[in-house]
Amino acid sequence: MSESENQSETGLRKTRVGVVTSDAMDKTIVVEVRRRVPHPRFKKIVKRTSTFFAHDESGEAKVGDRVLIEETRPMSKRKCWKLKEVLSH
């Protein structure tokens, strides 16, 4: 299967890089993603954080790890991301 066929099957999925803040749940991690955006009125660069619940089937990610997560189908009420890879421990 070529790369273009594989991409059309899954479609374009969003990816985010963040830091694991919690791994206390079973097969679920909480990932905090930081981004820098200009303030709408004053144009100063400010930091914004978002938290995502991601599915971690094998439990390989630990607190403090930088991880890459990918958008997927909804698995529960708040979990619609999955762990793609652990970038650093």
PyMOL Python script that loads the backbone (N, CA, C, O; Angstrom):
from pymol import cmd

cmd.read_pdbstr("""\
ATOM      1  N   MET A   1       0.845  -1.166   0.000  1.00  0.00           N
ATOM      2  CA  MET A   1       0.000   0.000   0.000  1.00  0.00           C
ATOM      3  C   MET A   1       0.898   1.239   0.000  1.00  0.00           C
ATOM      4  O   MET A   1       1.832   1.332   0.796  1.00  0.00           O
ATOM      5  N   SER A   2       0.616   2.174  -0.882  1.00  0.00           N
ATOM      6  CA  SER A   2       1.437   3.371  -0.970  1.00  0.00           C
ATOM      7  C   SER A   2       1.051   4.352   0.138  1.00  0.00           C
ATOM      8  O   SER A   2       0.035   4.188   0.814  1.00  0.00           O
ATOM      9  N   GLU A   3       1.888   5.370   0.301  1.00  0.00           N
ATOM     10  CA  GLU A   3       1.665   6.332   1.366  1.00  0.00           C
ATOM     11  C   GLU A   3       0.395   7.152   1.133  1.00  0.00           C
ATOM     12  O   GLU A   3      -0.313   7.483   2.085  1.00  0.00           O
ATOM     13  N   SER A   4       0.104   7.482  -0.128  1.00  0.00           N
ATOM     14  CA  SER A   4      -1.089   8.282  -0.415  1.00  0.00           C
ATOM     15  C   SER A   4      -2.362   7.486  -0.145  1.00  0.00           C
ATOM     16  O   SER A   4      -3.353   8.050   0.320  1.00  0.00           O
ATOM     17  N   GLU A   5      -2.351   6.179  -0.429  1.00  0.00           N
ATOM     18  CA  GLU A   5      -3.528   5.353  -0.135  1.00  0.00           C
ATOM     19  C   GLU A   5      -3.760   5.266   1.361  1.00  0.00           C
ATOM     20  O   GLU A   5      -4.895   5.355   1.831  1.00  0.00           O
ATOM     21  N   ASN A   6      -2.670   5.090   2.112  1.00  0.00           N
ATOM     22  CA  ASN A   6      -2.779   4.984   3.563  1.00  0.00           C
ATOM     23  C   ASN A   6      -3.327   6.272   4.154  1.00  0.00           C
ATOM     24  O   ASN A   6      -4.125   6.235   5.091  1.00  0.00           O
ATOM     25  N   GLN A   7      -2.906   7.411   3.616  1.00  0.00           N
ATOM     26  CA  GLN A   7      -3.362   8.690   4.135  1.00  0.00           C
ATOM     27  C   GLN A   7      -4.838   8.913   3.835  1.00  0.00           C
ATOM     28  O   GLN A   7      -5.553   9.476   4.664  1.00  0.00           O
ATOM     29  N   SER A   8      -5.305   8.488   2.678  1.00  0.00           N
ATOM     30  CA  SER A   8      -6.712   8.680   2.346  1.00  0.00           C
ATOM     31  C   SER A   8      -7.614   7.786   3.196  1.00  0.00           C
ATOM     32  O   SER A   8      -8.761   8.148   3.458  1.00  0.00           O
ATOM     33  N   GLU A   9      -7.120   6.632   3.629  1.00  0.00           N
ATOM     34  CA  GLU A   9      -7.903   5.753   4.501  1.00  0.00           C
ATOM     35  C   GLU A   9      -8.153   6.395   5.854  1.00  0.00           C
ATOM     36  O   GLU A   9      -9.292   6.454   6.317  1.00  0.00           O
ATOM     37  N   THR A  10      -7.085   6.879   6.493  1.00  0.00           N
ATOM     38  CA  THR A  10      -7.224   7.430   7.834  1.00  0.00           C
ATOM     39  C   THR A  10      -7.588   8.899   7.823  1.00  0.00           C
ATOM     40  O   THR A  10      -8.069   9.418   8.830  1.00  0.00           O
ATOM     41  N   GLY A  11      -7.371   9.587   6.703  1.00  0.00           N
ATOM     42  CA  GLY A  11      -7.619  11.018   6.659  1.00  0.00           C
ATOM     43  C   GLY A  11      -6.496  11.763   7.355  1.00  0.00           C
ATOM     44  O   GLY A  11      -5.532  11.156   7.822  1.00  0.00           O
ATOM     45  N   LEU A  12      -6.621  13.061   7.421  1.00  0.00           N
ATOM     46  CA  LEU A  12      -5.622  13.853   8.117  1.00  0.00           C
ATOM     47  C   LEU A  12      -6.000  13.936   9.585  1.00  0.00           C
ATOM     48  O   LEU A  12      -7.097  14.369   9.935  1.00  0.00           O
ATOM     49  N   ARG A  13      -5.076  13.515  10.438  1.00  0.00           N
ATOM     50  CA  ARG A  13      -5.337  13.547  11.866  1.00  0.00           C
ATOM     51  C   ARG A  13      -4.430  14.554  12.533  1.00  0.00           C
ATOM     52  O   ARG A  13      -3.250  14.653  12.196  1.00  0.00           O
ATOM     53  N   LYS A  14      -4.970  15.302  13.475  1.00  0.00           N
ATOM     54  CA  LYS A  14      -4.188  16.293  14.201  1.00  0.00           C
ATOM     55  C   LYS A  14      -3.200  15.594  15.122  1.00  0.00           C
ATOM     56  O   LYS A  14      -3.492  14.529  15.667  1.00  0.00           O
ATOM     57  N   THR A  15      -2.036  16.195  15.292  1.00  0.00           N
ATOM     58  CA  THR A  15      -1.056  15.693  16.249  1.00  0.00           C
ATOM     59  C   THR A  15      -0.634  16.840  17.146  1.00  0.00           C
ATOM     60  O   THR A  15      -0.633  17.999  16.730  1.00  0.00           O
ATOM     61  N   ARG A  16      -0.278  16.516  18.370  1.00  0.00           N
ATOM     62  CA  ARG A  16       0.179  17.505  19.338  1.00  0.00           C
ATOM     63  C   ARG A  16       1.364  16.917  20.111  1.00  0.00           C
ATOM     64  O   ARG A  16       1.439  15.707  20.325  1.00  0.00           O
ATOM     65  N   VAL A  17       2.286  17.787  20.525  1.00  0.00           N
ATOM     66  CA  VAL A  17       3.401  17.383  21.372  1.00  0.00           C
ATOM     67  C   VAL A  17       3.202  18.038  22.723  1.00  0.00           C
ATOM     68  O   VAL A  17       2.982  19.246  22.807  1.00  0.00           O
ATOM     69  N   GLY A  18       3.281  17.238  23.792  1.00  0.00           N
ATOM     70  CA  GLY A  18       3.061  17.778  25.127  1.00  0.00           C
ATOM     71  C   GLY A  18       3.776  16.973  26.182  1.00  0.00           C
ATOM     72  O   GLY A  18       4.536  16.055  25.873  1.00  0.00           O
ATOM     73  N   VAL A  19       3.530  17.321  27.428  1.00  0.00           N
ATOM     74  CA  VAL A  19       4.165  16.679  28.575  1.00  0.00           C
ATOM     75  C   VAL A  19       3.092  15.951  29.379  1.00  0.00           C
ATOM     76  O   VAL A  19       2.014  16.492  29.624  1.00  0.00           O
ATOM     77  N   VAL A  20       3.397  14.719  29.786  1.00  0.00           N
ATOM     78  CA  VAL A  20       2.457  13.923  30.575  1.00  0.00           C
ATOM     79  C   VAL A  20       2.411  14.487  31.990  1.00  0.00           C
ATOM     80  O   VAL A  20       3.445  14.609  32.647  1.00  0.00           O
ATOM     81  N   THR A  21       1.205  14.833  32.461  1.00  0.00           N
ATOM     82  CA  THR A  21       1.053  15.360  33.813  1.00  0.00           C
ATOM     83  C   THR A  21       0.464  14.329  34.769  1.00  0.00           C
ATOM     84  O   THR A  21       0.591  14.474  35.985  1.00  0.00           O
ATOM     85  N   SER A  22      -0.183  13.282  34.233  1.00  0.00           N
ATOM     86  CA  SER A  22      -0.756  12.247  35.089  1.00  0.00           C
ATOM     87  C   SER A  22      -0.840  10.935  34.331  1.00  0.00           C
ATOM     88  O   SER A  22      -1.173  10.907  33.146  1.00  0.00           O
ATOM     89  N   ASP A  23      -0.529   9.831  35.036  1.00  0.00           N
ATOM     90  CA  ASP A  23      -0.703   8.497  34.461  1.00  0.00           C
ATOM     91  C   ASP A  23      -1.395   7.576  35.471  1.00  0.00           C
ATOM     92  O   ASP A  23      -1.217   6.358  35.435  1.00  0.00           O
ATOM     93  N   ALA A  24      -2.182   8.166  36.366  1.00  0.00           N
ATOM     94  CA  ALA A  24      -2.815   7.406  37.448  1.00  0.00           C
ATOM     95  C   ALA A  24      -3.966   6.524  36.967  1.00  0.00           C
ATOM     96  O   ALA A  24      -4.291   5.531  37.617  1.00  0.00           O
ATOM     97  N   MET A  25      -4.586   6.873  35.839  1.00  0.00           N
ATOM     98  CA  MET A  25      -5.720   6.099  35.346  1.00  0.00           C
ATOM     99  C   MET A  25      -5.236   4.878  34.565  1.00  0.00           C
ATOM    100  O   MET A  25      -4.087   4.829  34.126  1.00  0.00           O
ATOM    101  N   ASP A  26      -6.104   3.913  34.399  1.00  0.00           N
ATOM    102  CA  ASP A  26      -5.778   2.700  33.665  1.00  0.00           C
ATOM    103  C   ASP A  26      -5.891   2.965  32.161  1.00  0.00           C
ATOM    104  O   ASP A  26      -6.968   3.302  31.668  1.00  0.00           O
ATOM    105  N   LYS A  27      -4.775   2.812  31.431  1.00  0.00           N
ATOM    106  CA  LYS A  27      -4.703   2.982  29.973  1.00  0.00           C
ATOM    107  C   LYS A  27      -5.009   4.414  29.508  1.00  0.00           C
ATOM    108  O   LYS A  27      -5.349   4.622  28.343  1.00  0.00           O
ATOM    109  N   THR A  28      -4.895   5.388  30.396  1.00  0.00           N
ATOM    110  CA  THR A  28      -5.153   6.776  30.038  1.00  0.00           C
ATOM    111  C   THR A  28      -4.071   7.665  30.629  1.00  0.00           C
ATOM    112  O   THR A  28      -3.659   7.479  31.774  1.00  0.00           O
ATOM    113  N   ILE A  29      -3.611   8.634  29.842  1.00  0.00           N
ATOM    114  CA  ILE A  29      -2.669   9.624  30.338  1.00  0.00           C
ATOM    115  C   ILE A  29      -3.264  11.016  30.112  1.00  0.00           C
ATOM    116  O   ILE A  29      -4.080  11.217  29.212  1.00  0.00           O
ATOM    117  N   VAL A  30      -2.844  11.965  30.943  1.00  0.00           N
ATOM    118  CA  VAL A  30      -3.250  13.356  30.780  1.00  0.00           C
ATOM    119  C   VAL A  30      -2.041  14.101  30.244  1.00  0.00           C
ATOM    120  O   VAL A  30      -0.972  14.084  30.854  1.00  0.00           O
ATOM    121  N   VAL A  31      -2.212  14.761  29.094  1.00  0.00           N
ATOM    122  CA  VAL A  31      -1.115  15.452  28.428  1.00  0.00           C
ATOM    123  C   VAL A  31      -1.409  16.947  28.417  1.00  0.00           C
ATOM    124  O   VAL A  31      -2.497  17.376  28.032  1.00  0.00           O
ATOM    125  N   GLU A  32      -0.419  17.736  28.846  1.00  0.00           N
ATOM    126  CA  GLU A  32      -0.550  19.189  28.826  1.00  0.00           C
ATOM    127  C   GLU A  32       0.228  19.730  27.637  1.00  0.00           C
ATOM    128  O   GLU A  32       1.427  19.487  27.502  1.00  0.00           O
ATOM    129  N   VAL A  33      -0.465  20.463  26.781  1.00  0.00           N
ATOM    130  CA  VAL A  33       0.148  21.039  25.578  1.00  0.00           C
ATOM    131  C   VAL A  33       0.220  22.549  25.765  1.00  0.00           C
ATOM    132  O   VAL A  33      -0.785  23.198  26.056  1.00  0.00           O
ATOM    133  N   ARG A  34       1.429  23.106  25.594  1.00  0.00           N
ATOM    134  CA  ARG A  34       1.625  24.555  25.715  1.00  0.00           C
ATOM    135  C   ARG A  34       1.803  25.143  24.329  1.00  0.00           C
ATOM    136  O   ARG A  34       2.474  24.559  23.478  1.00  0.00           O
ATOM    137  N   ARG A  35       1.192  26.314  24.105  1.00  0.00           N
ATOM    138  CA  ARG A  35       1.387  27.011  22.849  1.00  0.00           C
ATOM    139  C   ARG A  35       1.547  28.493  23.136  1.00  0.00           C
ATOM    140  O   ARG A  35       1.046  28.998  24.140  1.00  0.00           O
ATOM    141  N   ARG A  36       2.242  29.179  22.259  1.00  0.00           N
ATOM    142  CA  ARG A  36       2.491  30.612  22.421  1.00  0.00           C
ATOM    143  C   ARG A  36       1.672  31.355  21.371  1.00  0.00           C
ATOM    144  O   ARG A  36       1.822  31.117  20.173  1.00  0.00           O
ATOM    145  N   VAL A  37       0.807  32.253  21.830  1.00  0.00           N
ATOM    146  CA  VAL A  37      -0.067  33.002  20.926  1.00  0.00           C
ATOM    147  C   VAL A  37      -0.011  34.482  21.277  1.00  0.00           C
ATOM    148  O   VAL A  37       0.221  34.829  22.436  1.00  0.00           O
ATOM    149  N   PRO A  38      -0.220  35.364  20.298  1.00  0.00           N
ATOM    150  CA  PRO A  38      -0.260  36.792  20.623  1.00  0.00           C
ATOM    151  C   PRO A  38      -1.578  37.159  21.317  1.00  0.00           C
ATOM    152  O   PRO A  38      -2.645  36.654  20.966  1.00  0.00           O
ATOM    153  N   HIS A  39      -1.475  38.039  22.296  1.00  0.00           N
ATOM    154  CA  HIS A  39      -2.667  38.536  22.980  1.00  0.00           C
ATOM    155  C   HIS A  39      -3.521  39.296  21.962  1.00  0.00           C
ATOM    156  O   HIS A  39      -2.978  40.078  21.182  1.00  0.00           O
ATOM    157  N   PRO A  40      -4.843  39.087  21.949  1.00  0.00           N
ATOM    158  CA  PRO A  40      -5.673  39.699  20.916  1.00  0.00           C
ATOM    159  C   PRO A  40      -5.620  41.236  20.878  1.00  0.00           C
ATOM    160  O   PRO A  40      -5.705  41.839  19.808  1.00  0.00           O
ATOM    161  N   ARG A  41      -5.481  41.853  22.042  1.00  0.00           N
ATOM    162  CA  ARG A  41      -5.485  43.315  22.062  1.00  0.00           C
ATOM    163  C   ARG A  41      -4.082  43.919  22.130  1.00  0.00           C
ATOM    164  O   ARG A  41      -3.780  44.886  21.430  1.00  0.00           O
ATOM    165  N   PHE A  42      -3.229  43.339  22.978  1.00  0.00           N
ATOM    166  CA  PHE A  42      -1.933  43.966  23.237  1.00  0.00           C
ATOM    167  C   PHE A  42      -0.790  43.363  22.423  1.00  0.00           C
ATOM    168  O   PHE A  42       0.318  43.899  22.433  1.00  0.00           O
ATOM    169  N   LYS A  43      -1.037  42.270  21.725  1.00  0.00           N
ATOM    170  CA  LYS A  43      -0.080  41.627  20.816  1.00  0.00           C
ATOM    171  C   LYS A  43       1.163  41.059  21.504  1.00  0.00           C
ATOM    172  O   LYS A  43       2.100  40.637  20.826  1.00  0.00           O
ATOM    173  N   LYS A  44       1.185  41.041  22.832  1.00  0.00           N
ATOM    174  CA  LYS A  44       2.294  40.420  23.531  1.00  0.00           C
ATOM    175  C   LYS A  44       2.121  38.901  23.446  1.00  0.00           C
ATOM    176  O   LYS A  44       0.997  38.403  23.506  1.00  0.00           O
ATOM    177  N   ILE A  45       3.221  38.170  23.308  1.00  0.00           N
ATOM    178  CA  ILE A  45       3.149  36.711  23.242  1.00  0.00           C
ATOM    179  C   ILE A  45       2.878  36.162  24.641  1.00  0.00           C
ATOM    180  O   ILE A  45       3.624  36.434  25.581  1.00  0.00           O
ATOM    181  N   VAL A  46       1.802  35.387  24.766  1.00  0.00           N
ATOM    182  CA  VAL A  46       1.440  34.774  26.042  1.00  0.00           C
ATOM    183  C   VAL A  46       1.354  33.263  25.869  1.00  0.00           C
ATOM    184  O   VAL A  46       1.126  32.771  24.764  1.00  0.00           O
ATOM    185  N   LYS A  47       1.536  32.530  26.964  1.00  0.00           N
ATOM    186  CA  LYS A  47       1.473  31.065  26.925  1.00  0.00           C
ATOM    187  C   LYS A  47       0.064  30.612  27.259  1.00  0.00           C
ATOM    188  O   LYS A  47      -0.557  31.120  28.193  1.00  0.00           O
ATOM    189  N   ARG A  48      -0.433  29.657  26.495  1.00  0.00           N
ATOM    190  CA  ARG A  48      -1.731  29.045  26.747  1.00  0.00           C
ATOM    191  C   ARG A  48      -1.514  27.545  26.896  1.00  0.00           C
ATOM    192  O   ARG A  48      -0.693  26.963  26.187  1.00  0.00           O
ATOM    193  N   THR A  49      -2.239  26.922  27.808  1.00  0.00           N
ATOM    194  CA  THR A  49      -2.113  25.479  27.993  1.00  0.00           C
ATOM    195  C   THR A  49      -3.458  24.815  27.764  1.00  0.00           C
ATOM    196  O   THR A  49      -4.511  25.375  28.068  1.00  0.00           O
ATOM    197  N   SER A  50      -3.397  23.612  27.223  1.00  0.00           N
ATOM    198  CA  SER A  50      -4.585  22.779  27.039  1.00  0.00           C
ATOM    199  C   SER A  50      -4.258  21.391  27.559  1.00  0.00           C
ATOM    200  O   SER A  50      -3.125  20.927  27.433  1.00  0.00           O
ATOM    201  N   THR A  51      -5.241  20.731  28.140  1.00  0.00           N
ATOM    202  CA  THR A  51      -5.026  19.364  28.602  1.00  0.00           C
ATOM    203  C   THR A  51      -5.848  18.414  27.752  1.00  0.00           C
ATOM    204  O   THR A  51      -6.995  18.696  27.407  1.00  0.00           O
ATOM    205  N   PHE A  52      -5.240  17.283  27.422  1.00  0.00           N
ATOM    206  CA  PHE A  52      -5.888  16.261  26.612  1.00  0.00           C
ATOM    207  C   PHE A  52      -5.788  14.922  27.325  1.00  0.00           C
ATOM    208  O   PHE A  52      -4.761  14.601  27.923  1.00  0.00           O
ATOM    209  N   PHE A  53      -6.859  14.146  27.258  1.00  0.00           N
ATOM    210  CA  PHE A  53      -6.843  12.784  27.758  1.00  0.00           C
ATOM    211  C   PHE A  53      -6.515  11.885  26.577  1.00  0.00           C
ATOM    212  O   PHE A  53      -7.201  11.926  25.556  1.00  0.00           O
ATOM    213  N   ALA A  54      -5.477  11.077  26.707  1.00  0.00           N
ATOM    214  CA  ALA A  54      -5.025  10.237  25.596  1.00  0.00           C
ATOM    215  C   ALA A  54      -4.992   8.774  26.018  1.00  0.00           C
ATOM    216  O   ALA A  54      -4.727   8.453  27.176  1.00  0.00           O
ATOM    217  N   HIS A  55      -5.266   7.899  25.066  1.00  0.00           N
ATOM    218  CA  HIS A  55      -5.273   6.457  25.297  1.00  0.00           C
ATOM    219  C   HIS A  55      -3.846   5.919  25.201  1.00  0.00           C
ATOM    220  O   HIS A  55      -3.161   6.139  24.202  1.00  0.00           O
ATOM    221  N   ASP A  56      -3.402   5.218  26.238  1.00  0.00           N
ATOM    222  CA  ASP A  56      -2.070   4.609  26.289  1.00  0.00           C
ATOM    223  C   ASP A  56      -2.259   3.127  26.591  1.00  0.00           C
ATOM    224  O   ASP A  56      -2.294   2.725  27.754  1.00  0.00           O
ATOM    225  N   GLU A  57      -2.381   2.321  25.548  1.00  0.00           N
ATOM    226  CA  GLU A  57      -2.715   0.906  25.682  1.00  0.00           C
ATOM    227  C   GLU A  57      -1.705   0.139  26.537  1.00  0.00           C
ATOM    228  O   GLU A  57      -2.093  -0.625  27.420  1.00  0.00           O
ATOM    229  N   SER A  58      -0.408   0.342  26.276  1.00  0.00           N
ATOM    230  CA  SER A  58       0.615  -0.459  26.963  1.00  0.00           C
ATOM    231  C   SER A  58       1.134   0.196  28.238  1.00  0.00           C
ATOM    232  O   SER A  58       1.900  -0.433  28.967  1.00  0.00           O
ATOM    233  N   GLY A  59       0.751   1.421  28.530  1.00  0.00           N
ATOM    234  CA  GLY A  59       1.189   2.097  29.747  1.00  0.00           C
ATOM    235  C   GLY A  59       2.651   2.489  29.734  1.00  0.00           C
ATOM    236  O   GLY A  59       3.306   2.471  30.776  1.00  0.00           O
ATOM    237  N   GLU A  60       3.179   2.847  28.559  1.00  0.00           N
ATOM    238  CA  GLU A  60       4.605   3.146  28.447  1.00  0.00           C
ATOM    239  C   GLU A  60       4.965   4.567  28.846  1.00  0.00           C
ATOM    240  O   GLU A  60       6.118   4.815  29.199  1.00  0.00           O
ATOM    241  N   ALA A  61       4.030   5.511  28.807  1.00  0.00           N
ATOM    242  CA  ALA A  61       4.323   6.905  29.142  1.00  0.00           C
ATOM    243  C   ALA A  61       4.224   7.123  30.647  1.00  0.00           C
ATOM    244  O   ALA A  61       3.306   6.625  31.299  1.00  0.00           O
ATOM    245  N   LYS A  62       5.175   7.869  31.186  1.00  0.00           N
ATOM    246  CA  LYS A  62       5.200   8.182  32.609  1.00  0.00           C
ATOM    247  C   LYS A  62       5.150   9.699  32.792  1.00  0.00           C
ATOM    248  O   LYS A  62       5.348  10.447  31.834  1.00  0.00           O
ATOM    249  N   VAL A  63       4.891  10.148  33.997  1.00  0.00           N
ATOM    250  CA  VAL A  63       4.797  11.574  34.296  1.00  0.00           C
ATOM    251  C   VAL A  63       6.126  12.257  33.953  1.00  0.00           C
ATOM    252  O   VAL A  63       7.195  11.778  34.331  1.00  0.00           O
ATOM    253  N   GLY A  64       6.045  13.371  33.237  1.00  0.00           N
ATOM    254  CA  GLY A  64       7.233  14.125  32.857  1.00  0.00           C
ATOM    255  C   GLY A  64       7.745  13.815  31.466  1.00  0.00           C
ATOM    256  O   GLY A  64       8.611  14.539  30.973  1.00  0.00           O
ATOM    257  N   ASP A  65       7.254  12.773  30.807  1.00  0.00           N
ATOM    258  CA  ASP A  65       7.696  12.417  29.457  1.00  0.00           C
ATOM    259  C   ASP A  65       7.123  13.385  28.429  1.00  0.00           C
ATOM    260  O   ASP A  65       5.986  13.838  28.561  1.00  0.00           O
ATOM    261  N   ARG A  66       7.922  13.703  27.393  1.00  0.00           N
ATOM    262  CA  ARG A  66       7.400  14.431  26.233  1.00  0.00           C
ATOM    263  C   ARG A  66       6.831  13.390  25.291  1.00  0.00           C
ATOM    264  O   ARG A  66       7.515  12.421  24.961  1.00  0.00           O
ATOM    265  N   VAL A  67       5.596  13.567  24.852  1.00  0.00           N
ATOM    266  CA  VAL A  67       4.928  12.573  24.016  1.00  0.00           C
ATOM    267  C   VAL A  67       4.285  13.228  22.804  1.00  0.00           C
ATOM    268  O   VAL A  67       3.995  14.425  22.798  1.00  0.00           O
ATOM    269  N   LEU A  68       4.069  12.414  21.780  1.00  0.00           N
ATOM    270  CA  LEU A  68       3.338  12.823  20.589  1.00  0.00           C
ATOM    271  C   LEU A  68       1.999  12.102  20.632  1.00  0.00           C
ATOM    272  O   LEU A  68       1.954  10.874  20.697  1.00  0.00           O
ATOM    273  N   ILE A  69       0.900  12.870  20.594  1.00  0.00           N
ATOM    274  CA  ILE A  69      -0.431  12.265  20.604  1.00  0.00           C
ATOM    275  C   ILE A  69      -1.120  12.571  19.281  1.00  0.00           C
ATOM    276  O   ILE A  69      -0.830  13.571  18.624  1.00  0.00           O
ATOM    277  N   GLU A  70      -2.044  11.684  18.904  1.00  0.00           N
ATOM    278  CA  GLU A  70      -2.737  11.799  17.628  1.00  0.00           C
ATOM    279  C   GLU A  70      -4.236  11.710  17.857  1.00  0.00           C
ATOM    280  O   GLU A  70      -4.700  10.948  18.705  1.00  0.00           O
ATOM    281  N   GLU A  71      -4.985  12.488  17.101  1.00  0.00           N
ATOM    282  CA  GLU A  71      -6.443  12.484  17.198  1.00  0.00           C
ATOM    283  C   GLU A  71      -6.986  11.149  16.709  1.00  0.00           C
ATOM    284  O   GLU A  71      -6.455  10.570  15.760  1.00  0.00           O
ATOM    285  N   THR A  72      -8.033  10.661  17.347  1.00  0.00           N
ATOM    286  CA  THR A  72      -8.646   9.394  16.966  1.00  0.00           C
ATOM    287  C   THR A  72     -10.148   9.462  17.258  1.00  0.00           C
ATOM    288  O   THR A  72     -10.656  10.501  17.678  1.00  0.00           O
ATOM    289  N   ARG A  73     -10.835   8.379  17.039  1.00  0.00           N
ATOM    290  CA  ARG A  73     -12.266   8.343  17.317  1.00  0.00           C
ATOM    291  C   ARG A  73     -12.498   8.499  18.827  1.00  0.00           C
ATOM    292  O   ARG A  73     -11.603   8.186  19.613  1.00  0.00           O
ATOM    293  N   PRO A  74     -13.667   8.970  19.246  1.00  0.00           N
ATOM    294  CA  PRO A  74     -13.935   9.092  20.678  1.00  0.00           C
ATOM    295  C   PRO A  74     -13.953   7.725  21.361  1.00  0.00           C
ATOM    296  O   PRO A  74     -14.641   6.807  20.915  1.00  0.00           O
ATOM    297  N   MET A  75     -13.188   7.602  22.447  1.00  0.00           N
ATOM    298  CA  MET A  75     -13.136   6.351  23.197  1.00  0.00           C
ATOM    299  C   MET A  75     -13.958   6.435  24.480  1.00  0.00           C
ATOM    300  O   MET A  75     -14.368   5.414  25.033  1.00  0.00           O
ATOM    301  N   SER A  76     -14.193   7.646  24.942  1.00  0.00           N
ATOM    302  CA  SER A  76     -15.050   7.878  26.097  1.00  0.00           C
ATOM    303  C   SER A  76     -15.504   9.333  26.034  1.00  0.00           C
ATOM    304  O   SER A  76     -15.323   9.997  25.013  1.00  0.00           O
ATOM    305  N   LYS A  77     -16.087   9.826  27.110  1.00  0.00           N
ATOM    306  CA  LYS A  77     -16.633  11.177  27.102  1.00  0.00           C
ATOM    307  C   LYS A  77     -15.578  12.236  26.796  1.00  0.00           C
ATOM    308  O   LYS A  77     -15.845  13.170  26.040  1.00  0.00           O
ATOM    309  N   ARG A  78     -14.377  12.104  27.376  1.00  0.00           N
ATOM    310  CA  ARG A  78     -13.340  13.126  27.202  1.00  0.00           C
ATOM    311  C   ARG A  78     -12.091  12.624  26.489  1.00  0.00           C
ATOM    312  O   ARG A  78     -11.164  13.401  26.262  1.00  0.00           O
ATOM    313  N   LYS A  79     -12.046  11.343  26.130  1.00  0.00           N
ATOM    314  CA  LYS A  79     -10.822  10.775  25.553  1.00  0.00           C
ATOM    315  C   LYS A  79     -10.986  10.528  24.057  1.00  0.00           C
ATOM    316  O   LYS A  79     -11.675   9.593  23.649  1.00  0.00           O
ATOM    317  N   CYS A  80     -10.342  11.380  23.230  1.00  0.00           N
ATOM    318  CA  CYS A  80     -10.404  11.203  21.781  1.00  0.00           C
ATOM    319  C   CYS A  80      -9.020  11.408  21.154  1.00  0.00           C
ATOM    320  O   CYS A  80      -8.914  11.830  20.002  1.00  0.00           O
ATOM    321  N   TRP A  81      -7.964  11.109  21.912  1.00  0.00           N
ATOM    322  CA  TRP A  81      -6.581  11.151  21.447  1.00  0.00           C
ATOM    323  C   TRP A  81      -5.928   9.830  21.826  1.00  0.00           C
ATOM    324  O   TRP A  81      -6.361   9.157  22.761  1.00  0.00           O
ATOM    325  N   LYS A  82      -4.873   9.463  21.086  1.00  0.00           N
ATOM    326  CA  LYS A  82      -4.116   8.261  21.456  1.00  0.00           C
ATOM    327  C   LYS A  82      -2.629   8.569  21.400  1.00  0.00           C
ATOM    328  O   LYS A  82      -2.185   9.438  20.649  1.00  0.00           O
ATOM    329  N   LEU A  83      -1.877   7.850  22.197  1.00  0.00           N
ATOM    330  CA  LEU A  83      -0.430   8.024  22.250  1.00  0.00           C
ATOM    331  C   LEU A  83       0.178   7.457  20.979  1.00  0.00           C
ATOM    332  O   LEU A  83      -0.054   6.296  20.641  1.00  0.00           O
ATOM    333  N   LYS A  84       0.956   8.271  20.273  1.00  0.00           N
ATOM    334  CA  LYS A  84       1.629   7.807  19.069  1.00  0.00           C
ATOM    335  C   LYS A  84       3.041   7.351  19.382  1.00  0.00           C
ATOM    336  O   LYS A  84       3.449   6.265  18.971  1.00  0.00           O
ATOM    337  N   GLU A  85       3.807   8.189  20.121  1.00  0.00           N
ATOM    338  CA  GLU A  85       5.138   7.773  20.551  1.00  0.00           C
ATOM    339  C   GLU A  85       5.619   8.621  21.711  1.00  0.00           C
ATOM    340  O   GLU A  85       5.173   9.752  21.909  1.00  0.00           O
ATOM    341  N   VAL A  86       6.547   8.046  22.481  1.00  0.00           N
ATOM    342  CA  VAL A  86       7.196   8.771  23.577  1.00  0.00           C
ATOM    343  C   VAL A  86       8.468   9.371  22.993  1.00  0.00           C
ATOM    344  O   VAL A  86       9.327   8.645  22.491  1.00  0.00           O
ATOM    345  N   LEU A  87       8.593  10.708  23.057  1.00  0.00           N
ATOM    346  CA  LEU A  87       9.732  11.386  22.450  1.00  0.00           C
ATOM    347  C   LEU A  87      10.948  11.405  23.374  1.00  0.00           C
ATOM    348  O   LEU A  87      12.069  11.190  22.913  1.00  0.00           O
ATOM    349  N   SER A  88      10.752  11.654  24.656  1.00  0.00           N
ATOM    350  CA  SER A  88      11.873  11.647  25.607  1.00  0.00           C
ATOM    351  C   SER A  88      11.364  11.316  27.002  1.00  0.00           C
ATOM    352  O   SER A  88      10.223  11.621  27.349  1.00  0.00           O
ATOM    353  N   HIS A  89      12.225  10.689  27.795  1.00  0.00           N
ATOM    354  CA  HIS A  89      11.862  10.291  29.172  1.00  0.00           C
ATOM    355  C   HIS A  89      12.312  11.329  30.148  1.00  0.00           C
ATOM    356  O   HIS A  89      12.100  11.179  31.351  1.00  0.00           O
TER     357      HIS A  89
END
""", "prot")
cmd.dss("prot")
cmd.show_as("cartoon", "prot")
cmd.util.cbc("prot")
cmd.orient("prot")
